[in-house]
Amino acid sequence: MGELFIGLMSGTSLDGVDGVLSDWTQAEQPRWLGHAFVPFDAALRQRFLDLHQAGHNELDMAHRAGLDLVRLYAQVTQNLLHSHGLRPDQIRAIGAHGQTVRHRPVIDGGVGYSLQINQPALLAELTGITVVADFRSRDIAARGQGAPLVPAFHQALWGDPLRRVAVLNLGGIANLSLMSPDQPVLGFDCGPANMLMDAWIRQHLGQAFDAHGTWAQSGRCHDALLEKLLSEPYFQWPAPKSTGRDLFHLGWLQTHLASFPGVSAPDVQATLLELTARTCIDALQRHMPTPDEVIACGGGALNQALMARLQALAPCPVRSSAQYGLHPCQVEAAAFAWMAQRAIDGLHGNEPSVTGAQGHRVLGAIYPA
């Protein structure tokens, strides 16, 4: 069957676990063999949301959440094995990122940390497969941001020696990978993608996300509110930079909304969609003024209204990663299959030009089967 790896990812959108089965026999031309998804239930999702803030008994909560998460990881893995008639010993390794609940890579000007809830030893026991986890710590120890990590994968997959290609990942947070001929890949987090839109529609309509951006389209962008949101200093910070729910959460939005009490809920949603589109394209044009193409991935690439707005603002075509053989919701999981393969083979998984680390490092701790 070749060099088979599984990548598992549960991202900042907190919707569930994506798993991708891949064949890396020919590393320059990987094959994507299958995908599986298991959603979070409401209780687990809420536990992870709670863990983003200090609270009572949070150490116990974190470990219990990790145990529940890994059982979902194991379920996704078993689904992939079953659907392809595979045994555990036919998989070389699983790359399991874990669920990020704190991301503070720099503290008081020194080395900080990034915390991913996970139980990789239990995952190895439940699946009988070697597990690679804890991908960010080594990069941070080398004075990097520890994120975003996927630009190195984007470069390996979609880098072009003749064209300037940008990959825009629209998960809970938006991040850009900028690839130009004969230059190191650049990458950074732009700001919120789906995170605030998801939180707002959940609060008002009880829906997990705004399918196709329909609710946003029912409102109108509130220009004054948009300018207030755009005044967030993070958007002007130089790269390398990374962010997450530590900054862009519902409380951040509500603080800004206090100055605009009459704005309707649909208008807020329309403004949040415009915030995502504007910050992504502004960042793109600041760092790559003349791209040839933008490849969009992540759940936001399924939001038709967001994609239309990105295309209206972008100076080049914006295309879904599906047009390149990888569904938008599978890209990050595929990236951690790649990182597991790199770790097992003793190859670096970071790009210092992206994270700011002091050099290339092998990323991940290995838990043998």
C-alpha positions in Angstrom: 0.0 0.0 0.0 3.0 2.4 0.3 3.8 4.9 2.9 0.4 5.6 4.6 -0.1 8.3 7.1 -3.2 9.7 8.8 -3.6 13.4 9.7 -6.1 14.5 12.4 -7.2 18.1 13.0 -9.7 19.8 15.2 -9.4 23.5 14.6 -10.5 26.8 16.1 -14.0 26.5 14.7 -14.6 23.7 17.3 -16.9 21.8 14.9 -15.3 18.4 15.1 -12.4 16.2 13.9 -11.3 15.8 10.3 -9.1 12.9 9.3 -7.3 12.3 6.1 -5.6 9.1 4.9 -2.7 9.8 2.5 0.0 7.9 0.7 3.4 9.5 0.7 5.3 6.8 -1.3 6.1 9.5 -3.7 6.5 12.5 -1.4 6.4 15.0 -4.3 3.1 13.6 -5.5 1.1 12.5 -2.4 -2.2 10.7 -2.9 -5.3 11.6 -0.8 -7.1 8.3 -0.3 -9.9 9.1 2.1 -11.5 11.5 4.5 -13.6 11.0 7.7 -15.3 13.5 10.0 -16.8 13.2 13.5 -18.5 16.2 15.0 -18.1 17.5 18.5 -21.1 17.2 20.8 -22.3 20.4 22.5 -20.8 19.5 25.8 -17.2 18.9 24.5 -17.4 22.1 22.4 -18.4 24.1 25.5 -15.6 22.6 27.5 -13.0 23.7 25.0 -14.5 27.1 24.9 -14.4 27.3 28.7 -10.7 26.3 28.7 -9.8 29.4 26.7 -10.2 31.3 29.9 -8.9 30.7 33.4 -11.5 28.9 35.5 -12.2 26.6 38.4 -10.5 23.1 38.3 -9.2 23.7 34.8 -6.4 21.2 35.0 -8.9 18.4 35.5 -11.2 19.8 32.9 -8.3 19.9 30.4 -7.3 16.3 30.9 -10.9 15.1 30.7 -11.5 17.0 27.5 -8.3 15.5 26.1 -9.5 12.0 26.9 -12.8 12.7 25.1 -11.1 14.3 22.2 -8.7 11.4 21.7 -11.6 9.0 21.7 -13.0 11.0 18.7 -9.6 10.9 17.1 -9.5 7.1 17.5 -13.1 6.9 16.0 -12.0 8.9 13.0 -9.0 6.7 12.6 -11.0 3.5 12.8 -13.5 4.9 10.3 -10.7 5.5 7.8 -9.2 2.0 8.4 -12.5 0.3 8.0 -13.6 2.1 4.9 -10.3 1.2 3.2 -9.9 -2.4 4.5 -6.7 -1.5 6.3 -5.0 -2.8 9.4 -3.3 -0.6 12.0 0.1 -2.0 11.1 -0.3 -0.7 7.6 -0.3 2.9 8.8 3.2 4.3 9.5 2.0 7.1 11.8 -0.8 9.4 12.8 -0.2 13.1 13.0 -2.6 14.5 15.7 -2.4 18.2 16.3 -4.7 18.4 19.4 -7.1 21.2 20.3 -5.5 24.6 20.9 -6.9 26.4 24.0 -4.1 28.9 24.7 -1.6 30.5 22.3 0.9 32.8 23.8 4.2 32.2 22.0 5.9 35.2 23.5 5.7 36.2 27.2 7.5 39.3 28.5 9.7 39.4 25.4 10.9 35.8 25.9 9.8 32.3 25.0 6.1 31.5 25.7 4.0 28.6 25.0 1.1 27.2 22.9 -1.2 24.6 24.5 -2.9 21.9 22.5 -5.2 19.6 24.5 -4.3 16.0 23.5 -3.6 12.6 24.9 -1.3 11.1 22.2 -0.2 8.1 24.4 -3.8 7.0 24.7 -4.3 7.5 21.0 -1.4 5.1 20.3 -3.0 2.6 22.7 -6.5 2.9 21.2 -5.4 2.6 17.6 -2.2 0.5 17.7 -0.5 3.1 15.5 2.5 5.3 16.1 1.4 8.9 16.9 3.2 12.2 16.3 1.9 15.1 18.4 3.0 18.4 20.1 4.1 20.0 16.8 4.4 23.6 18.0 6.6 23.4 21.1 10.0 22.9 19.4 9.5 25.9 17.1 8.5 28.1 20.1 11.6 26.8 22.0 13.6 28.0 19.0 12.0 31.4 19.5 9.4 31.0 16.8 5.7 31.6 17.0 4.9 27.9 16.7 2.2 29.0 14.1 1.1 29.0 11.5 2.6 25.6 10.6 0.7 24.8 7.4 2.6 27.2 5.1 5.5 24.7 4.9 3.0 22.1 3.7 1.4 24.6 1.3 4.8 25.3 -0.2 5.5 21.6 -0.6 2.1 21.0 -2.2 1.4 24.1 -4.3 4.6 26.1 -4.6 5.3 27.0 -8.2 8.8 27.9 -9.6 7.2 30.3 -12.1 4.2 31.9 -10.4 3.3 33.9 -7.2 0.7 31.8 -5.4 -1.1 32.6 -2.1 -2.9 30.0 -0.1 -5.6 31.5 2.1 -6.8 29.2 4.9 -10.2 30.2 6.2 -10.7 28.3 9.4 -11.7 29.9 12.7 -8.6 32.1 12.1 -7.5 33.2 8.6 -3.9 32.6 7.6 -1.9 33.3 4.5 0.9 31.4 2.9 2.8 33.5 0.3 4.9 31.6 -2.2 7.1 33.4 -4.8 9.7 31.9 -7.1 13.2 31.7 -5.6 12.1 33.1 -2.2 11.3 31.5 1.2 7.6 31.0 1.9 6.0 33.6 4.0 3.0 33.0 6.2 1.1 34.5 9.1 -2.4 34.8 10.7 -4.4 37.6 9.2 -7.1 37.7 11.9 -10.6 36.1 12.3 -12.1 34.1 9.4 -15.1 32.1 10.6 -14.6 32.4 14.4 -16.6 35.6 15.0 -19.2 34.9 12.4 -19.8 31.4 13.9 -20.1 32.8 17.4 -22.5 35.6 16.4 -24.9 33.3 14.5 -24.8 30.8 17.3 -25.7 33.4 19.8 -28.6 34.8 17.8 -30.0 31.9 15.7 -28.6 28.9 17.5 -26.9 27.7 14.3 -23.3 26.4 14.2 -22.3 28.5 11.1 -23.8 30.8 8.5 -24.3 28.4 5.6 -23.2 30.0 2.3 -23.2 33.4 4.1 -27.0 33.6 3.7 -27.6 35.5 6.9 -24.8 37.9 6.3 -26.3 38.6 2.9 -29.6 39.5 4.6 -27.8 42.4 6.3 -25.6 45.4 5.3 -22.1 46.2 6.3 -22.0 48.9 8.9 -19.2 51.1 7.8 -18.5 52.8 11.2 -18.5 49.5 13.0 -16.2 48.0 10.4 -13.7 50.9 10.8 -13.8 50.4 14.6 -13.0 46.7 14.2 -10.3 47.4 11.7 -8.6 49.6 14.3 -7.4 46.5 16.2 -3.6 46.9 16.4 -3.0 43.2 15.5 -4.0 43.8 11.9 -1.0 46.2 11.5 1.6 44.1 13.3 4.4 42.9 11.1 5.0 39.2 10.4 5.8 36.8 11.9 2.6 36.9 13.9 -0.1 34.5 15.0 -3.3 34.8 16.9 -6.4 32.9 18.0 -9.4 32.8 20.3 -7.2 34.5 23.0 -7.8 37.8 21.1 -10.7 37.4 18.7 -13.6 36.1 20.8 -17.1 37.2 21.3 -16.1 39.6 24.2 -13.7 41.4 21.8 -16.7 41.9 19.4 -19.1 43.0 22.1 -16.6 45.6 23.4 -16.6 47.3 20.0 -20.4 46.9 19.6 -21.0 48.9 22.8 -20.4 52.0 20.7 -23.0 51.0 18.2 -26.1 49.9 20.2 -28.6 50.2 17.3 -26.9 47.9 14.8 -29.1 44.9 13.8 -27.8 41.3 14.2 -27.8 40.6 10.5 -25.9 43.9 9.9 -23.3 42.8 12.4 -22.9 39.5 10.6 -22.5 41.3 7.3 -19.9 43.5 8.9 -18.0 40.5 10.3 -17.9 38.9 6.8 -16.5 42.1 5.4 -13.9 42.3 8.2 -12.7 38.8 7.2 -12.5 39.7 3.5 -10.9 43.0 4.0 -8.2 41.9 6.5 -7.3 38.9 4.3 -7.0 40.9 1.1 -5.3 43.9 2.8 -2.7 41.5 4.2 -2.3 39.8 0.8 -1.7 43.1 -1.0 0.7 44.4 1.7 3.0 41.4 1.4 2.3 40.2 -2.2 1.0 43.1 -4.3 0.8 41.1 -7.6 -0.2 37.5 -6.9 -1.1 35.3 -9.8 -3.6 33.2 -7.9 -5.2 32.7 -4.4 -6.0 29.1 -3.4 -8.7 29.1 -0.7 -9.2 26.3 1.8 -10.8 25.8 5.2 -14.5 25.9 6.0 -14.8 29.5 4.9 -14.0 28.4 1.3 -17.6 26.9 1.3 -19.1 30.3 2.3 -20.2 31.5 -1.1 -20.8 35.1 0.1 -17.3 35.3 1.6 -15.7 33.8 -1.5 -17.6 36.3 -3.7 -16.4 39.2 -1.6 -12.8 37.9 -1.6 -12.9 37.7 -5.3 -14.3 41.2 -5.6 -11.4 42.6 -3.5 -8.6 40.4 -4.8 -6.3 41.4 -7.7 -6.3 37.9 -9.1 -8.4 34.7 -9.3 -9.5 33.2 -6.0 -10.1 29.4 -6.4 -11.1 26.6 -4.1 -8.5 24.0 -3.2 -11.0 21.5 -4.5 -9.9 22.5 -8.0 -6.5 21.1 -7.1 -7.7 17.8 -5.8 -8.0 18.5 -2.1 -11.4 19.5 -0.5 -11.1 22.7 1.5 -12.1 21.0 4.8 -9.3 18.4 4.4 -6.3 20.6 3.9 -5.3 21.1 7.5 -5.7 17.4 8.4 -3.6 16.5 5.3 -1.0 19.0 6.5 -0.5 17.0 9.8 -0.2 13.8 7.9 2.7 15.5 6.0 4.2 16.7 9.3 4.0 13.2 10.8 5.8 11.9 7.8 8.5 14.6 8.2 8.9 13.9 11.9 9.2 10.1 11.4 11.8 10.6 8.7 13.7 13.2 10.8 13.0 16.1 8.4 12.2 19.7 9.5 8.5 20.7 9.6 8.8 24.4 10.2 9.8 27.4 8.0 11.8 30.1 9.9 10.7 32.6 7.4 7.1 32.0 8.6 7.4 31.4 12.3 10.6 33.4 13.1 12.3 30.4 14.6 16.1 30.4 14.8 16.3 27.7 12.2 14.7 24.6 10.8 13.5 22.1 13.4 12.0 18.6 13.4 8.6 19.1 14.9 6.6 16.7 17.0 7.0 14.1 19.8 6.7 10.5 18.7 4.7 7.9 20.7 5.4 4.5 19.3 2.6 2.0 18.7 
